[in-house]
């Protein structure tokens, strides 16, 4: 996700009410280096959550393609970085549906990754922990969404 320039942020903030500004600032104060990215999400991307998810999925694809597959040390390091970014973007959104969808996408990419994660215990454990986390998130969602996401989880569990 590319952060907006300071002038773009300033321009967008000028259109907000004082109450909205206060709420944005309080939420912004909870973060440190990601302030600009969070503000970009709140001002520009929160209105279209589907596009936000698609942008992150595209970024995940690029990061998976850039992984050095020469040995599992580099693979583990890169996969952890991707997961860290997903968690960060999920925190910006605060929507459980977004977090579930991103983690499911991450798990599907990891499952299809070559060389296979079955050959490395650490990666396999990381994959299984993410599936458990997704199940926990899904349990808090609406029943219709639960059913759809649970079908995806069952498909991913057959590793």
C-alpha positions in Angstrom: 0.0 0.0 0.0 1.4 3.3 -1.0 0.9 6.2 1.4 -0.5 9.4 0.2 1.6 12.6 0.3 1.3 15.0 3.2 -0.4 17.6 1.0 -3.1 15.0 -0.1 -3.7 14.1 3.5 -3.9 17.7 4.5 -6.4 18.4 1.7 -8.6 15.5 2.7 -8.5 16.4 6.4 -9.8 19.9 5.6 -13.1 18.3 4.5 -13.6 16.5 7.8 -15.6 17.7 10.8 -13.9 18.4 14.1 -15.4 15.3 15.7 -14.1 13.1 12.9 -10.7 14.7 13.2 -10.6 14.0 16.9 -11.5 10.3 16.3 -8.9 9.9 13.6 -6.2 11.5 15.7 -7.0 9.3 18.8 -6.9 6.2 16.7 -3.7 7.4 15.0 -2.0 7.9 18.3 -2.0 4.2 19.0 0.5 3.6 16.1 4.0 4.7 15.6 5.7 4.4 12.2 2.6 3.3 10.4 0.8 6.6 11.0 0.8 7.7 7.4 -0.4 4.3 6.1 -3.2 4.3 8.7 -4.3 7.8 7.9 -4.2 6.9 4.2 -6.5 3.9 4.9 -8.9 5.9 7.1 -9.2 8.8 4.6 -9.1 7.1 1.2 -9.4 3.3 1.4 -11.9 2.6 4.2 -14.8 3.6 1.9 -14.1 0.6 -0.5 -13.0 -2.4 1.6 -13.1 -4.7 -1.4 -10.6 -2.7 -3.3 -8.4 -2.4 -0.2 -8.4 -6.2 0.1 -7.6 -6.6 -3.6 -4.7 -4.2 -3.3 -3.3 -6.2 -0.3 -3.7 -9.5 -2.2 -1.8 -8.1 -5.1 1.0 -7.0 -2.7 1.0 -10.5 -1.1 1.3 -12.0 -4.6 4.3 -9.8 -5.4 6.0 -10.6 -2.0 5.5 -14.4 -2.6 7.0 -14.1 -6.0 10.0 -12.3 -4.6 10.9 -15.0 -2.0 14.3 -16.4 -2.3 13.7 -20.2 -2.6 17.4 -21.3 -2.3 16.9 -22.5 1.3 14.2 -22.6 3.9 15.9 -19.9 6.1 15.1 -17.2 3.5 11.7 -18.7 2.9 10.7 -18.6 6.6 12.0 -15.1 7.0 10.1 -13.8 4.0 6.9 -15.6 5.0 7.0 -14.1 8.5 7.4 -10.7 6.9 4.4 -11.2 4.7 2.3 -12.4 7.7 3.5 -9.3 9.7 2.3 -7.0 6.9 -1.1 -8.8 6.8 -1.6 -8.4 10.5 -0.7 -4.7 10.2 -3.2 -4.1 7.4 -5.8 -6.1 9.3 -5.3 -3.8 12.3 -5.9 -0.8 10.1 -9.3 -2.1 8.9 -10.6 -3.5 12.3 -13.0 -5.7 10.3 -12.9 -9.4 11.1 -14.1 -10.2 7.6 -11.0 -8.5 6.1 -8.7 -10.3 8.5 -10.2 -13.6 7.7 -10.1 -13.1 4.0 -6.5 -12.0 4.0 -5.4 -14.9 6.3 -7.2 -17.4 4.1 -5.5 -16.0 1.0 -2.1 -16.1 2.8 -2.8 -19.8 3.7 -3.8 -20.7 0.2 -0.6 -19.0 -1.2 1.5 -20.8 1.4 -0.1 -24.2 0.7 0.6 -23.9 -3.1 4.1 -22.5 -2.5 7.0 -24.4 -4.1 9.1 -25.9 -2.5 6.4 -27.5 -0.4 6.0 -26.3 3.2 5.5 -30.0 4.2 9.3 -30.3 4.0 9.8 -27.8 6.8 8.3 -28.1 10.3 8.4 -24.4 11.1 6.5 -23.4 8.0 4.0 -26.2 8.5 3.4 -25.1 12.1 3.0 -21.5 11.0 0.5 -22.5 8.4 -1.5 -24.6 11.0 -1.5 -21.7 13.5 -2.9 -19.4 10.9 -5.7 -21.8 10.1 -6.5 -22.0 13.9 -6.5 -18.2 14.0 -8.8 -18.0 11.0 -11.2 -20.5 12.6 -11.3 -18.3 15.7 -12.0 -15.2 13.7 -14.7 -16.9 11.6 -16.6 -18.1 14.7 -17.3 -14.4 15.6 -18.8 -13.6 12.1 -22.4 -13.8 10.8 -23.6 -17.3 10.1 -23.8 -16.9 6.3 -20.2 -15.7 6.2 -19.1 -18.4 8.6 -20.4 -21.1 6.2 -18.6 -19.6 3.2 -15.3 -19.2 5.1 -15.5 -22.6 6.7 -15.7 -24.2 3.3 -12.4 -22.5 2.4 -10.8 -23.6 5.7 -11.8 -27.2 5.1 -10.2 -27.1 1.7 -7.0 -25.6 3.1 -6.8 -28.2 5.9 -6.3 -31.0 3.4 -2.6 -30.4 3.2 
